[in-house]
Amino acid sequence: MSLVIREKVPLAPLTTLGVGGPARYFASASTEDEVVEAFEFARKKSVEVFILGGGSNILVSDAGFDGLVIQVALKGISAEDSSVAAAAGEDWDQFVEYCVTNDLSGVECLSGIPGFVGGTPVQNVGAYSQEVSETITNVRCFDREQKTFVDLSNRDCEFTYRKSIFNSSHRKRYVVLAVTYELTRGGKPKIAYKDIRDHFGSQEPTLQEARDAVLQIRRAKSMVIAADDPNRRSAGSFFKNPLVSKERYDEIAAEFGSAPHFPANDGLVKIPAAWLIEQSGFAKGHIHGNAGISTNHTLAIINRGGATSDELVTLKSEIQAVVEAKFRILLQPEPVLVGFREK
Protein backbone atom coordinates (compact mmCIF):
# COMPACT_ATOMS: atom_id res chain seq x y z
CA MET A 1 0.00 0.00 0.00
CA SER A 2 1.52 3.33 -1.09
CA LEU A 3 -0.85 5.49 0.92
CA VAL A 4 0.53 6.89 4.19
CA ILE A 5 -1.86 6.67 7.16
CA ARG A 6 -1.02 8.87 10.14
CA GLU A 7 -2.58 8.82 13.60
CA LYS A 8 -3.80 11.58 15.93
CA VAL A 9 -3.35 14.35 13.37
CA PRO A 10 -4.54 17.81 14.57
CA LEU A 11 -7.39 19.05 12.38
CA ALA A 12 -7.63 22.65 13.62
CA PRO A 13 -4.68 23.85 11.47
CA LEU A 14 -6.37 22.34 8.41
CA THR A 15 -9.52 24.46 8.83
CA THR A 16 -10.18 28.17 8.37
CA LEU A 17 -11.92 28.37 11.76
CA GLY A 18 -8.83 26.95 13.45
CA VAL A 19 -10.67 24.89 16.08
CA GLY A 20 -11.21 21.21 16.77
CA GLY A 21 -9.45 18.11 17.99
CA PRO A 22 -7.43 15.46 16.14
CA ALA A 23 -8.31 12.77 13.62
CA ARG A 24 -7.80 9.24 14.88
CA TYR A 25 -6.45 8.39 11.41
CA PHE A 26 -5.51 10.75 8.58
CA ALA A 27 -4.59 10.23 4.94
CA SER A 28 -3.80 12.68 2.16
CA ALA A 29 -4.84 11.04 -1.12
CA SER A 30 -3.10 12.49 -4.17
CA THR A 31 -4.33 9.91 -6.72
CA GLU A 32 -7.59 8.13 -7.43
CA ASP A 33 -6.00 4.83 -6.45
CA GLU A 34 -5.01 6.29 -3.07
CA VAL A 35 -8.63 7.30 -2.46
CA VAL A 36 -9.62 3.67 -3.00
CA GLU A 37 -6.80 2.51 -0.68
CA ALA A 38 -7.98 4.87 2.03
CA PHE A 39 -11.51 3.49 1.96
CA GLU A 40 -10.17 -0.05 2.06
CA PHE A 41 -8.17 0.89 5.18
CA ALA A 42 -11.31 2.30 6.80
CA ARG A 43 -13.24 -0.87 5.93
CA LYS A 44 -10.61 -3.09 7.55
CA LYS A 45 -10.51 -0.89 10.66
CA SER A 46 -14.32 -0.58 10.75
CA VAL A 47 -14.15 3.19 11.19
CA GLU A 48 -16.17 6.09 9.80
CA VAL A 49 -14.74 8.29 7.05
CA PHE A 50 -14.82 12.06 6.67
CA ILE A 51 -13.74 13.71 3.42
CA LEU A 52 -11.73 16.89 3.93
CA GLY A 53 -11.08 19.49 1.28
CA GLY A 54 -9.76 22.94 2.03
CA GLY A 55 -11.34 23.03 5.48
CA SER A 56 -13.21 26.25 4.77
CA ASN A 57 -16.72 24.97 5.37
CA ILE A 58 -16.42 22.75 8.43
CA LEU A 59 -16.52 23.01 12.21
CA VAL A 60 -14.64 20.20 13.96
CA SER A 61 -15.61 19.20 17.49
CA ASP A 62 -13.17 19.66 20.34
CA ALA A 63 -13.01 15.86 20.62
CA GLY A 64 -11.90 15.56 17.01
CA PHE A 65 -13.00 12.78 14.65
CA ASP A 66 -12.84 9.15 15.81
CA GLY A 67 -12.30 7.68 12.35
CA LEU A 68 -10.36 8.24 9.14
CA VAL A 69 -10.12 11.72 7.63
CA ILE A 70 -9.25 11.59 3.94
CA GLN A 71 -8.00 14.83 2.47
CA VAL A 72 -8.55 14.71 -1.28
CA ALA A 73 -5.35 16.25 -2.63
CA LEU A 74 -5.59 15.44 -6.34
CA LYS A 75 -4.04 18.22 -8.46
CA GLY A 76 -4.20 19.36 -12.07
CA ILE A 77 -6.02 21.74 -14.41
CA SER A 78 -6.62 21.07 -18.09
CA ALA A 79 -8.50 23.10 -20.68
CA GLU A 80 -9.98 22.31 -24.06
CA ASP A 81 -11.29 25.48 -25.66
CA SER A 82 -13.84 26.80 -23.12
CA SER A 83 -14.14 23.56 -21.14
CA VAL A 84 -11.89 23.49 -18.07
CA ALA A 85 -11.38 20.48 -15.80
CA ALA A 86 -9.81 20.83 -12.36
CA ALA A 87 -8.87 18.16 -9.84
CA ALA A 88 -10.65 18.30 -6.49
CA GLY A 89 -7.53 19.32 -4.55
CA GLU A 90 -6.88 22.49 -6.53
CA ASP A 91 -7.25 25.76 -4.63
CA TRP A 92 -10.53 27.33 -5.75
CA ASP A 93 -9.42 30.96 -5.94
CA GLN A 94 -6.30 30.00 -7.88
CA PHE A 95 -8.58 28.16 -10.30
CA VAL A 96 -10.72 31.29 -10.70
CA GLU A 97 -7.58 33.32 -11.31
CA TYR A 98 -6.53 30.80 -13.98
CA CYS A 99 -9.89 31.17 -15.74
CA VAL A 100 -9.89 34.96 -15.63
CA THR A 101 -6.28 35.14 -16.85
CA ASN A 102 -7.24 32.91 -19.78
CA ASP A 103 -10.24 35.13 -20.66
CA LEU A 104 -12.84 32.57 -19.55
CA SER A 105 -15.94 34.00 -17.89
CA GLY A 106 -18.42 32.21 -15.68
CA VAL A 107 -16.75 32.01 -12.27
CA GLU A 108 -15.29 35.52 -11.81
CA CYS A 109 -17.84 36.52 -9.15
CA LEU A 110 -16.69 33.56 -7.07
CA SER A 111 -13.23 35.05 -6.58
CA GLY A 112 -11.76 34.98 -3.09
CA ILE A 113 -13.84 32.07 -1.80
CA PRO A 114 -11.55 29.81 0.24
CA GLY A 115 -11.43 26.05 -0.17
CA PHE A 116 -10.79 23.47 -2.86
CA VAL A 117 -12.43 22.85 -6.23
CA GLY A 118 -13.90 19.57 -4.94
CA GLY A 119 -16.13 21.39 -2.48
CA THR A 120 -17.82 23.61 -5.06
CA PRO A 121 -20.39 21.14 -6.46
CA VAL A 122 -21.18 19.76 -3.01
CA GLN A 123 -22.68 22.99 -1.73
CA ASN A 124 -23.36 24.52 -5.15
CA VAL A 125 -21.04 27.33 -4.12
CA GLY A 126 -22.34 30.75 -5.03
CA ALA A 127 -21.80 34.43 -4.38
CA TYR A 128 -22.69 37.77 -5.93
CA SER A 129 -25.44 36.31 -8.16
CA GLN A 130 -23.28 33.51 -9.57
CA GLU A 131 -23.31 29.78 -8.75
CA VAL A 132 -21.10 26.94 -9.95
CA SER A 133 -24.20 25.06 -11.10
CA GLU A 134 -24.40 27.57 -13.97
CA THR A 135 -21.19 26.20 -15.48
CA ILE A 136 -20.55 22.67 -14.14
CA THR A 137 -20.94 20.02 -16.82
CA ASN A 138 -19.33 16.98 -15.22
CA VAL A 139 -18.33 15.81 -11.76
CA ARG A 140 -15.99 12.82 -11.54
CA CYS A 141 -16.49 10.85 -8.35
CA PHE A 142 -15.64 7.71 -6.47
CA ASP A 143 -18.88 5.87 -5.76
CA ARG A 144 -18.50 4.43 -2.24
CA GLU A 145 -21.47 2.07 -2.68
CA GLN A 146 -20.46 0.57 -6.02
CA LYS A 147 -16.71 0.98 -5.37
CA THR A 148 -16.15 2.39 -8.81
CA PHE A 149 -15.49 5.71 -10.55
CA VAL A 150 -18.42 7.55 -12.11
CA ASP A 151 -19.03 10.75 -14.07
CA LEU A 152 -22.13 12.71 -13.14
CA SER A 153 -23.76 15.32 -15.36
CA ASN A 154 -25.08 18.66 -14.18
CA ARG A 155 -28.60 17.21 -14.12
CA ASP A 156 -27.44 14.18 -12.12
CA CYS A 157 -26.20 16.52 -9.39
CA GLU A 158 -29.69 18.01 -8.83
CA PHE A 159 -28.41 21.47 -7.97
CA THR A 160 -30.56 23.93 -6.06
CA TYR A 161 -29.68 26.80 -3.72
CA ARG A 162 -26.64 25.65 -1.67
CA LYS A 163 -27.69 22.07 -2.28
CA SER A 164 -26.85 19.02 -4.39
CA ILE A 165 -27.09 15.25 -4.11
CA PHE A 166 -23.63 15.39 -2.48
CA ASN A 167 -24.94 17.09 0.67
CA SER A 168 -28.49 15.74 0.66
CA SER A 169 -29.89 12.55 -0.87
CA HIS A 170 -26.47 10.93 -1.45
CA ARG A 171 -24.49 12.71 1.24
CA LYS A 172 -22.16 9.80 2.01
CA ARG A 173 -22.11 8.06 -1.36
CA TYR A 174 -19.86 10.12 -3.65
CA VAL A 175 -16.36 11.52 -3.23
CA VAL A 176 -15.66 14.34 -5.68
CA LEU A 177 -12.38 13.84 -7.55
CA ALA A 178 -12.58 16.39 -10.37
CA VAL A 179 -14.98 18.97 -11.78
CA THR A 180 -15.43 20.21 -15.35
CA TYR A 181 -16.79 23.69 -16.05
CA GLU A 182 -18.07 25.00 -19.39
CA LEU A 183 -17.08 28.66 -19.46
CA THR A 184 -17.34 31.40 -22.08
CA ARG A 185 -14.19 32.45 -23.87
CA GLY A 186 -14.12 36.20 -24.29
CA GLY A 187 -17.38 36.54 -22.36
CA LYS A 188 -18.33 39.53 -20.26
CA PRO A 189 -18.29 39.38 -16.46
CA LYS A 190 -21.58 38.94 -14.62
CA ILE A 191 -22.46 42.30 -13.08
CA ALA A 192 -25.76 41.55 -11.35
CA TYR A 193 -25.13 41.85 -7.62
CA LYS A 194 -25.87 45.29 -6.17
CA ASP A 195 -22.46 45.83 -4.57
CA ILE A 196 -20.74 45.10 -7.87
CA ARG A 197 -23.17 47.23 -9.88
CA ASP A 198 -22.63 50.11 -7.47
CA HIS A 199 -18.87 49.66 -7.70
CA PHE A 200 -18.79 50.06 -11.49
CA GLY A 201 -21.79 52.31 -12.16
CA SER A 202 -22.09 52.71 -15.93
CA GLN A 203 -18.61 51.31 -16.58
CA GLU A 204 -18.30 47.98 -18.43
CA PRO A 205 -15.46 46.20 -16.64
CA THR A 206 -13.14 43.53 -17.96
CA LEU A 207 -13.06 40.10 -16.37
CA GLN A 208 -9.93 41.05 -14.43
CA GLU A 209 -11.51 44.29 -13.21
CA ALA A 210 -14.59 42.35 -12.07
CA ARG A 211 -12.43 39.85 -10.21
CA ASP A 212 -10.45 42.64 -8.56
CA ALA A 213 -13.68 44.35 -7.50
CA VAL A 214 -15.09 41.14 -5.99
CA LEU A 215 -11.87 40.61 -4.03
CA GLN A 216 -11.99 44.20 -2.81
CA ILE A 217 -15.62 43.89 -1.70
CA ARG A 218 -14.97 40.56 0.00
CA ARG A 219 -11.91 41.94 1.83
CA ALA A 220 -14.01 44.80 3.18
CA LYS A 221 -16.35 42.16 4.65
CA SER A 222 -13.46 40.00 5.97
CA MET A 223 -14.49 37.27 3.55
CA VAL A 224 -10.99 36.87 2.16
CA ILE A 225 -8.48 35.15 4.41
CA ALA A 226 -5.77 37.67 5.30
CA ALA A 227 -3.12 37.16 7.97
CA ASP A 228 -3.60 40.66 9.40
CA ASP A 229 -7.41 40.47 9.66
CA PRO A 230 -8.69 39.71 13.20
CA ASN A 231 -11.87 38.32 11.62
CA ARG A 232 -10.02 35.85 9.40
CA ARG A 233 -10.72 32.70 11.43
CA SER A 234 -14.20 31.96 10.12
CA ALA A 235 -16.06 29.58 7.84
CA GLY A 236 -17.40 32.45 5.76
CA SER A 237 -21.16 32.85 5.85
CA PHE A 238 -22.26 30.64 8.74
CA PHE A 239 -25.95 30.54 7.81
CA LYS A 240 -27.81 30.03 4.56
CA ASN A 241 -30.22 32.72 3.40
CA PRO A 242 -33.63 31.15 4.17
CA LEU A 243 -36.24 30.58 1.49
CA VAL A 244 -39.84 31.21 2.53
CA SER A 245 -43.19 31.25 0.80
CA LYS A 246 -44.53 34.52 -0.57
CA GLU A 247 -47.28 34.36 2.04
CA ARG A 248 -44.77 33.98 4.88
CA TYR A 249 -42.72 36.88 3.57
CA ASP A 250 -45.83 39.08 3.40
CA GLU A 251 -46.55 38.23 7.03
CA ILE A 252 -43.01 39.21 8.05
CA ALA A 253 -43.19 42.46 6.08
CA ALA A 254 -46.55 43.32 7.62
CA GLU A 255 -45.28 42.68 11.16
CA PHE A 256 -41.77 44.10 10.94
CA GLY A 257 -41.93 46.51 8.04
CA SER A 258 -40.39 46.05 4.63
CA ALA A 259 -37.68 43.40 4.72
CA PRO A 260 -34.98 42.96 2.07
CA HIS A 261 -35.77 40.03 -0.18
CA PHE A 262 -35.02 38.42 -3.51
CA PRO A 263 -37.07 36.16 -5.77
CA ALA A 264 -36.11 32.46 -5.76
CA ASN A 265 -37.19 29.38 -7.65
CA ASP A 266 -40.65 27.83 -7.27
CA GLY A 267 -42.22 31.12 -6.22
CA LEU A 268 -40.21 31.27 -3.01
CA VAL A 269 -38.66 34.38 -1.50
CA LYS A 270 -35.08 34.60 -0.21
CA ILE A 271 -34.56 36.73 2.90
CA PRO A 272 -30.98 37.71 3.84
CA ALA A 273 -29.98 35.80 6.97
CA ALA A 274 -27.81 38.76 7.98
CA TRP A 275 -30.90 40.98 8.17
CA LEU A 276 -32.76 38.46 10.32
CA ILE A 277 -29.77 38.17 12.65
CA GLU A 278 -29.35 41.92 13.00
CA GLN A 279 -33.08 42.43 13.59
CA SER A 280 -32.85 39.83 16.35
CA GLY A 281 -30.34 41.90 18.29
CA PHE A 282 -27.02 40.43 17.16
CA ALA A 283 -24.72 43.16 15.90
CA LYS A 284 -21.36 43.01 14.18
CA GLY A 285 -18.66 42.48 16.79
CA HIS A 286 -20.96 40.57 19.17
CA ILE A 287 -18.79 38.58 21.62
CA HIS A 288 -19.37 35.19 23.16
CA GLY A 289 -16.24 34.21 25.06
CA ASN A 290 -13.51 33.56 22.53
CA ALA A 291 -16.11 33.26 19.78
CA GLY A 292 -18.01 36.10 18.22
CA ILE A 293 -19.56 37.70 15.17
CA SER A 294 -17.25 39.35 12.67
CA THR A 295 -16.91 43.11 13.02
CA ASN A 296 -17.38 43.39 9.26
CA HIS A 297 -20.07 40.82 8.42
CA THR A 298 -23.00 39.67 10.54
CA LEU A 299 -23.13 36.27 8.84
CA ALA A 300 -19.63 35.25 9.89
CA ILE A 301 -19.11 33.55 13.23
CA ILE A 302 -15.44 33.82 14.11
CA ASN A 303 -12.80 32.33 16.35
CA ARG A 304 -11.52 35.45 18.10
CA GLY A 305 -8.49 33.49 19.29
CA GLY A 306 -8.39 30.36 21.39
CA ALA A 307 -12.07 29.55 20.88
CA THR A 308 -13.41 26.06 21.41
CA SER A 309 -15.86 24.44 19.04
CA ASP A 310 -18.35 24.35 21.92
CA GLU A 311 -18.21 28.15 22.17
CA LEU A 312 -18.88 28.47 18.45
CA VAL A 313 -21.76 25.98 18.56
CA THR A 314 -23.29 27.71 21.58
CA LEU A 315 -23.25 31.05 19.74
CA LYS A 316 -24.69 29.40 16.63
CA SER A 317 -27.51 27.86 18.66
CA GLU A 318 -28.24 31.13 20.46
CA ILE A 319 -28.56 32.99 17.16
CA GLN A 320 -30.82 30.27 15.74
CA ALA A 321 -33.05 30.26 18.82
CA VAL A 322 -33.56 34.04 18.93
CA VAL A 323 -34.19 34.35 15.18
CA GLU A 324 -36.65 31.44 15.26
CA ALA A 325 -38.51 32.90 18.24
CA LYS A 326 -38.89 36.26 16.51
CA PHE A 327 -39.45 35.28 12.87
CA ARG A 328 -40.46 31.59 13.05
CA ILE A 329 -37.56 30.82 10.73
CA LEU A 330 -34.89 28.29 11.72
CA LEU A 331 -31.59 29.36 10.16
CA GLN A 332 -29.65 26.48 8.63
CA PRO A 333 -25.87 26.46 9.09
CA GLU A 334 -23.65 26.25 6.02
CA PRO A 335 -20.58 24.57 7.61
CA VAL A 336 -20.56 20.82 8.11
CA LEU A 337 -20.25 19.80 11.79
CA VAL A 338 -17.59 17.10 12.14
CA GLY A 339 -17.18 14.78 15.11
CA PHE A 340 -20.22 15.96 17.05
CA ARG A 341 -22.54 13.38 18.51
CA GLU A 342 -25.96 13.12 16.89
CA LYS A 343 -28.70 14.54 19.13
C-alpha positions as CSV (number, residue, x, y, z in Angstrom):
1,M,0.0,0.0,0.0
2,S,1.5,3.3,-1.1
3,L,-0.8,5.5,0.9
4,V,0.5,6.9,4.2
5,I,-1.9,6.7,7.2
6,R,-1.0,8.9,10.1
7,E,-2.6,8.8,13.6
8,K,-3.8,11.6,15.9
9,V,-3.3,14.4,13.4
10,P,-4.5,17.8,14.6
11,L,-7.4,19.0,12.4
12,A,-7.6,22.7,13.6
13,P,-4.7,23.8,11.5
14,L,-6.4,22.3,8.4
15,T,-9.5,24.5,8.8
16,T,-10.2,28.2,8.4
17,L,-11.9,28.4,11.8
18,G,-8.8,26.9,13.4
19,V,-10.7,24.9,16.1
20,G,-11.2,21.2,16.8
21,G,-9.4,18.1,18.0
22,P,-7.4,15.5,16.1
23,A,-8.3,12.8,13.6
24,R,-7.8,9.2,14.9
25,Y,-6.5,8.4,11.4
26,F,-5.5,10.7,8.6
27,A,-4.6,10.2,4.9
28,S,-3.8,12.7,2.2
29,A,-4.8,11.0,-1.1
30,S,-3.1,12.5,-4.2
31,T,-4.3,9.9,-6.7
32,E,-7.6,8.1,-7.4
33,D,-6.0,4.8,-6.4
34,E,-5.0,6.3,-3.1
35,V,-8.6,7.3,-2.5
36,V,-9.6,3.7,-3.0
37,E,-6.8,2.5,-0.7
38,A,-8.0,4.9,2.0
39,F,-11.5,3.5,2.0
40,E,-10.2,0.0,2.1
41,F,-8.2,0.9,5.2
42,A,-11.3,2.3,6.8
43,R,-13.2,-0.9,5.9
44,K,-10.6,-3.1,7.5
45,K,-10.5,-0.9,10.7
46,S,-14.3,-0.6,10.7
47,V,-14.1,3.2,11.2
48,E,-16.2,6.1,9.8
49,V,-14.7,8.3,7.0
50,F,-14.8,12.1,6.7
51,I,-13.7,13.7,3.4
52,L,-11.7,16.9,3.9
53,G,-11.1,19.5,1.3
54,G,-9.8,22.9,2.0
55,G,-11.3,23.0,5.5
56,S,-13.2,26.3,4.8
57,N,-16.7,25.0,5.4
58,I,-16.4,22.7,8.4
59,L,-16.5,23.0,12.2
60,V,-14.6,20.2,14.0
61,S,-15.6,19.2,17.5
62,D,-13.2,19.7,20.3
63,A,-13.0,15.9,20.6
64,G,-11.9,15.6,17.0
65,F,-13.0,12.8,14.7
66,D,-12.8,9.2,15.8
67,G,-12.3,7.7,12.4
68,L,-10.4,8.2,9.1
69,V,-10.1,11.7,7.6
70,I,-9.2,11.6,3.9
71,Q,-8.0,14.8,2.5
72,V,-8.5,14.7,-1.3
73,A,-5.4,16.2,-2.6
74,L,-5.6,15.4,-6.3
75,K,-4.0,18.2,-8.5
76,G,-4.2,19.4,-12.1
77,I,-6.0,21.7,-14.4
78,S,-6.6,21.1,-18.1
79,A,-8.5,23.1,-20.7
80,E,-10.0,22.3,-24.1
81,D,-11.3,25.5,-25.7
82,S,-13.8,26.8,-23.1
83,S,-14.1,23.6,-21.1
84,V,-11.9,23.5,-18.1
85,A,-11.4,20.5,-15.8
86,A,-9.8,20.8,-12.4
87,A,-8.9,18.2,-9.8
88,A,-10.6,18.3,-6.5
89,G,-7.5,19.3,-4.5
90,E,-6.9,22.5,-6.5
91,D,-7.2,25.8,-4.6
92,W,-10.5,27.3,-5.8
93,D,-9.4,31.0,-5.9
94,Q,-6.3,30.0,-7.9
95,F,-8.6,28.2,-10.3
96,V,-10.7,31.3,-10.7
97,E,-7.6,33.3,-11.3
98,Y,-6.5,30.8,-14.0
99,C,-9.9,31.2,-15.7
100,V,-9.9,35.0,-15.6
101,T,-6.3,35.1,-16.9
102,N,-7.2,32.9,-19.8
103,D,-10.2,35.1,-20.7
104,L,-12.8,32.6,-19.6
105,S,-15.9,34.0,-17.9
106,G,-18.4,32.2,-15.7
107,V,-16.7,32.0,-12.3
108,E,-15.3,35.5,-11.8
109,C,-17.8,36.5,-9.2
110,L,-16.7,33.6,-7.1
111,S,-13.2,35.0,-6.6
112,G,-11.8,35.0,-3.1
113,I,-13.8,32.1,-1.8
114,P,-11.5,29.8,0.2
115,G,-11.4,26.1,-0.2
116,F,-10.8,23.5,-2.9
117,V,-12.4,22.8,-6.2
118,G,-13.9,19.6,-4.9
119,G,-16.1,21.4,-2.5
120,T,-17.8,23.6,-5.1
121,P,-20.4,21.1,-6.5
122,V,-21.2,19.8,-3.0
123,Q,-22.7,23.0,-1.7
124,N,-23.4,24.5,-5.2
125,V,-21.0,27.3,-4.1
126,G,-22.3,30.7,-5.0
127,A,-21.8,34.4,-4.4
128,Y,-22.7,37.8,-5.9
129,S,-25.4,36.3,-8.2
130,Q,-23.3,33.5,-9.6
131,E,-23.3,29.8,-8.8
132,V,-21.1,26.9,-9.9
133,S,-24.2,25.1,-11.1
134,E,-24.4,27.6,-14.0
135,T,-21.2,26.2,-15.5
136,I,-20.6,22.7,-14.1
137,T,-20.9,20.0,-16.8
138,N,-19.3,17.0,-15.2
139,V,-18.3,15.8,-11.8
140,R,-16.0,12.8,-11.5
141,C,-16.5,10.8,-8.3
142,F,-15.6,7.7,-6.5
143,D,-18.9,5.9,-5.8
144,R,-18.5,4.4,-2.2
145,E,-21.5,2.1,-2.7
146,Q,-20.5,0.6,-6.0
147,K,-16.7,1.0,-5.4
148,T,-16.1,2.4,-8.8
149,F,-15.5,5.7,-10.5
150,V,-18.4,7.6,-12.1
151,D,-19.0,10.7,-14.1
152,L,-22.1,12.7,-13.1
153,S,-23.8,15.3,-15.4
154,N,-25.1,18.7,-14.2
155,R,-28.6,17.2,-14.1
156,D,-27.4,14.2,-12.1
157,C,-26.2,16.5,-9.4
158,E,-29.7,18.0,-8.8
159,F,-28.4,21.5,-8.0
160,T,-30.6,23.9,-6.1
161,Y,-29.7,26.8,-3.7
162,R,-26.6,25.7,-1.7
163,K,-27.7,22.1,-2.3
164,S,-26.9,19.0,-4.4
165,I,-27.1,15.3,-4.1
166,F,-23.6,15.4,-2.5
167,N,-24.9,17.1,0.7
168,S,-28.5,15.7,0.7
169,S,-29.9,12.5,-0.9
170,H,-26.5,10.9,-1.5
171,R,-24.5,12.7,1.2
172,K,-22.2,9.8,2.0
173,R,-22.1,8.1,-1.4
174,Y,-19.9,10.1,-3.6
175,V,-16.4,11.5,-3.2
176,V,-15.7,14.3,-5.7
177,L,-12.4,13.8,-7.6
178,A,-12.6,16.4,-10.4
179,V,-15.0,19.0,-11.8
180,T,-15.4,20.2,-15.4
181,Y,-16.8,23.7,-16.1
182,E,-18.1,25.0,-19.4
183,L,-17.1,28.7,-19.5
184,T,-17.3,31.4,-22.1
185,R,-14.2,32.4,-23.9
186,G,-14.1,36.2,-24.3
187,G,-17.4,36.5,-22.4
188,K,-18.3,39.5,-20.3
189,P,-18.3,39.4,-16.5
190,K,-21.6,38.9,-14.6
191,I,-22.5,42.3,-13.1
192,A,-25.8,41.5,-11.4
193,Y,-25.1,41.9,-7.6
194,K,-25.9,45.3,-6.2
195,D,-22.5,45.8,-4.6
196,I,-20.7,45.1,-7.9
197,R,-23.2,47.2,-9.9
198,D,-22.6,50.1,-7.5
199,H,-18.9,49.7,-7.7
200,F,-18.8,50.1,-11.5
201,G,-21.8,52.3,-12.2
202,S,-22.1,52.7,-15.9
203,Q,-18.6,51.3,-16.6
204,E,-18.3,48.0,-18.4
205,P,-15.5,46.2,-16.6
206,T,-13.1,43.5,-18.0
207,L,-13.1,40.1,-16.4
208,Q,-9.9,41.0,-14.4
209,E,-11.5,44.3,-13.2
210,A,-14.6,42.4,-12.1
211,R,-12.4,39.8,-10.2
212,D,-10.4,42.6,-8.6
213,A,-13.7,44.3,-7.5
214,V,-15.1,41.1,-6.0
215,L,-11.9,40.6,-4.0
216,Q,-12.0,44.2,-2.8
217,I,-15.6,43.9,-1.7
218,R,-15.0,40.6,0.0
219,R,-11.9,41.9,1.8
220,A,-14.0,44.8,3.2
221,K,-16.3,42.2,4.7
222,S,-13.5,40.0,6.0
223,M,-14.5,37.3,3.6
224,V,-11.0,36.9,2.2
225,I,-8.5,35.1,4.4
226,A,-5.8,37.7,5.3
227,A,-3.1,37.2,8.0
228,D,-3.6,40.7,9.4
229,D,-7.4,40.5,9.7
230,P,-8.7,39.7,13.2
231,N,-11.9,38.3,11.6
232,R,-10.0,35.9,9.4
233,R,-10.7,32.7,11.4
234,S,-14.2,32.0,10.1
235,A,-16.1,29.6,7.8
236,G,-17.4,32.5,5.8
237,S,-21.2,32.8,5.9
238,F,-22.3,30.6,8.7
239,F,-26.0,30.5,7.8
240,K,-27.8,30.0,4.6
241,N,-30.2,32.7,3.4
242,P,-33.6,31.1,4.2
243,L,-36.2,30.6,1.5
244,V,-39.8,31.2,2.5
245,S,-43.2,31.2,0.8
246,K,-44.5,34.5,-0.6
247,E,-47.3,34.4,2.0
248,R,-44.8,34.0,4.9
249,Y,-42.7,36.9,3.6
250,D,-45.8,39.1,3.4
251,E,-46.6,38.2,7.0
252,I,-43.0,39.2,8.0
253,A,-43.2,42.5,6.1
254,A,-46.6,43.3,7.6
255,E,-45.3,42.7,11.2
256,F,-41.8,44.1,10.9
257,G,-41.9,46.5,8.0
258,S,-40.4,46.1,4.6
259,A,-37.7,43.4,4.7
260,P,-35.0,43.0,2.1
261,H,-35.8,40.0,-0.2
262,F,-35.0,38.4,-3.5
263,P,-37.1,36.2,-5.8
264,A,-36.1,32.5,-5.8
265,N,-37.2,29.4,-7.7
266,D,-40.7,27.8,-7.3
267,G,-42.2,31.1,-6.2
268,L,-40.2,31.3,-3.0
269,V,-38.7,34.4,-1.5
270,K,-35.1,34.6,-0.2
271,I,-34.6,36.7,2.9
272,P,-31.0,37.7,3.8
273,A,-30.0,35.8,7.0
274,A,-27.8,38.8,8.0
275,W,-30.9,41.0,8.2
276,L,-32.8,38.5,10.3
277,I,-29.8,38.2,12.7
278,E,-29.4,41.9,13.0
279,Q,-33.1,42.4,13.6
280,S,-32.8,39.8,16.3
281,G,-30.3,41.9,18.3
282,F,-27.0,40.4,17.2
283,A,-24.7,43.2,15.9
284,K,-21.4,43.0,14.2
285,G,-18.7,42.5,16.8
286,H,-21.0,40.6,19.2
287,I,-18.8,38.6,21.6
288,H,-19.4,35.2,23.2
289,G,-16.2,34.2,25.1
290,N,-13.5,33.6,22.5
291,A,-16.1,33.3,19.8
292,G,-18.0,36.1,18.2
293,I,-19.6,37.7,15.2
294,S,-17.2,39.3,12.7
295,T,-16.9,43.1,13.0
296,N,-17.4,43.4,9.3
297,H,-20.1,40.8,8.4
298,T,-23.0,39.7,10.5
299,L,-23.1,36.3,8.8
300,A,-19.6,35.3,9.9
301,I,-19.1,33.6,13.2
302,I,-15.4,33.8,14.1
303,N,-12.8,32.3,16.4
304,R,-11.5,35.4,18.1
305,G,-8.5,33.5,19.3
306,G,-8.4,30.4,21.4
307,A,-12.1,29.6,20.9
308,T,-13.4,26.1,21.4
309,S,-15.9,24.4,19.0
310,D,-18.4,24.4,21.9
311,E,-18.2,28.2,22.2
312,L,-18.9,28.5,18.4
313,V,-21.8,26.0,18.6
314,T,-23.3,27.7,21.6
315,L,-23.2,31.1,19.7
316,K,-24.7,29.4,16.6
317,S,-27.5,27.9,18.7
318,E,-28.2,31.1,20.5
319,I,-28.6,33.0,17.2
320,Q,-30.8,30.3,15.7
321,A,-33.1,30.3,18.8
322,V,-33.6,34.0,18.9
323,V,-34.2,34.3,15.2
324,E,-36.7,31.4,15.3
325,A,-38.5,32.9,18.2
326,K,-38.9,36.3,16.5
327,F,-39.5,35.3,12.9
328,R,-40.5,31.6,13.1
329,I,-37.6,30.8,10.7
330,L,-34.9,28.3,11.7
331,L,-31.6,29.4,10.2
332,Q,-29.7,26.5,8.6
333,P,-25.9,26.5,9.1
334,E,-23.6,26.2,6.0
335,P,-20.6,24.6,7.6
336,V,-20.6,20.8,8.1
337,L,-20.3,19.8,11.8
338,V,-17.6,17.1,12.1
339,G,-17.2,14.8,15.1
340,F,-20.2,16.0,17.1
341,R,-22.5,13.4,18.5
342,E,-26.0,13.1,16.9
343,K,-28.7,14.5,19.1
